[in-house]
Amino acid sequence: MYSYVWPTTLNSSDIGFGADKGIVALAITSHPDFDDTPKYDENKDGNLKNDGGLWHSHWVVLVKDKMCSGGLKVRDIPKGAKVKTPVT
């Protein structure tokens, strides 16, 4: 995975998550190992599952984590948790 990340001063509720969940950042990402937007065919080739390698944007929420270099990681959503998330 390759990514450029720009932290913002937005609240997590501004992008569709619950309020005050961490640092909102805009990430520009390429990850050829999986396609995280299977509802869309970004490269218009008729295959909805092969677009992960294209550079694309994500809003993410960052939280502190001592295990990560730099001390921040994208906030995890535990499996089965019922949290407010953006539609996409």
C-alpha positions as CSV (number, residue, x, y, z in Angstrom):
1,M,0.0,0.0,0.0
2,Y,1.2,3.5,-0.9
3,S,-0.4,6.6,0.6
4,Y,0.0,10.3,1.0
5,V,-1.9,11.6,4.1
6,W,-2.8,15.2,5.0
7,P,-4.3,15.8,8.5
8,T,-7.1,18.3,8.7
9,T,-8.9,20.3,11.5
10,L,-12.3,18.7,10.5
11,N,-14.3,16.9,13.1
12,S,-15.0,13.2,12.3
13,S,-18.7,14.0,12.2
14,D,-18.0,16.4,9.2
15,I,-17.2,13.4,7.0
16,G,-20.0,11.1,8.2
17,F,-18.5,9.3,11.2
18,G,-19.5,9.8,14.8
19,A,-18.2,13.0,16.5
20,D,-14.8,13.4,18.0
21,K,-13.4,10.0,16.9
22,G,-9.8,11.2,16.0
23,I,-7.8,13.2,13.5
24,V,-9.6,13.5,10.2
25,A,-7.2,13.2,7.2
26,L,-7.4,13.1,3.5
27,A,-5.4,10.1,2.1
28,I,-4.4,9.5,-1.5
29,T,-3.8,5.8,-1.8
30,S,-2.8,3.0,-4.2
31,H,-3.1,-0.6,-3.0
32,P,-2.9,-3.2,-5.9
33,D,-3.6,-6.1,-3.5
34,F,-7.3,-5.3,-3.1
35,D,-10.1,-3.1,-4.4
36,D,-11.8,-1.2,-1.6
37,T,-14.5,0.3,-3.8
38,P,-16.2,-2.7,-5.4
39,K,-19.4,-0.7,-6.1
40,Y,-17.5,1.4,-8.7
41,D,-15.5,0.7,-11.9
42,E,-12.9,3.5,-11.7
43,N,-10.9,2.4,-14.7
44,K,-14.1,1.6,-16.8
45,D,-12.9,-1.8,-17.9
46,G,-16.1,-3.7,-16.8
47,N,-14.4,-5.4,-13.8
48,L,-15.5,-4.0,-10.5
49,K,-12.8,-5.8,-8.5
50,N,-9.5,-4.6,-10.0
51,D,-9.3,-0.9,-9.3
52,G,-7.3,-0.9,-6.0
53,G,-4.0,-0.1,-7.9
54,L,-5.3,3.2,-9.1
55,W,-4.5,6.3,-7.0
56,H,-7.7,7.4,-5.3
57,S,-8.8,9.4,-2.2
58,H,-10.2,8.4,1.1
59,W,-11.3,10.3,4.2
60,V,-9.8,8.5,7.2
61,V,-9.8,9.0,10.9
62,L,-6.4,8.7,12.6
63,V,-5.8,7.7,16.2
64,K,-2.7,7.3,18.4
65,D,-1.1,3.9,18.5
66,K,2.3,3.2,20.1
67,M,2.8,0.2,17.8
68,C,2.9,2.3,14.6
69,S,5.8,4.3,13.3
70,G,4.9,7.9,13.8
71,G,2.4,7.0,16.5
72,L,-0.8,7.2,14.3
73,K,-2.9,4.7,12.5
74,V,-6.3,4.6,10.7
75,R,-8.9,3.9,13.3
76,D,-10.2,0.3,13.3
77,I,-13.8,-0.5,13.4
78,P,-14.2,-3.8,15.3
79,K,-16.2,-6.5,13.5
80,G,-19.8,-6.4,14.4
81,A,-19.6,-2.9,16.0
82,K,-22.5,-0.6,15.2
83,V,-20.9,2.8,14.6
84,K,-21.8,5.7,12.4
85,T,-19.9,5.6,9.1
86,P,-20.2,7.4,5.8
87,V,-22.4,5.8,3.1
88,T,-19.4,4.9,1.0
